Amino acid sequence: MEEKKGKRKELSGKVVSDKMQKTIVVVVERKFRHPVYKKVVKVVKKYKVHSPENMAHTGDIVEIIETRPLSREKRWCLKKIVKKAKREEIVAAKAVEAK
């Protein structure tokens, strides 16, 4: 889905859900210094991302790129998987979620 028009935004984040077909949910964390209070502020945002072959799974670190609207909430597409999660980390995360 490469397009030649303009500069598209690219973000990287962690996959937190892969339960939908051809869609993953990616959490992107952004830190910046508050202009008035000078405190470091952390902003976390979730994006629904198109993953055509269902390659990315929970715990993976991925890069995403802006694209045309694919559905009501999907405006991002999976660019590449930077780091695959280890299977033990995924099992431990699900155990913590269940509690």
Order of alpha helices (4+ residues) and beta strands (2+ residues): beta-beta-beta-beta-beta-alpha
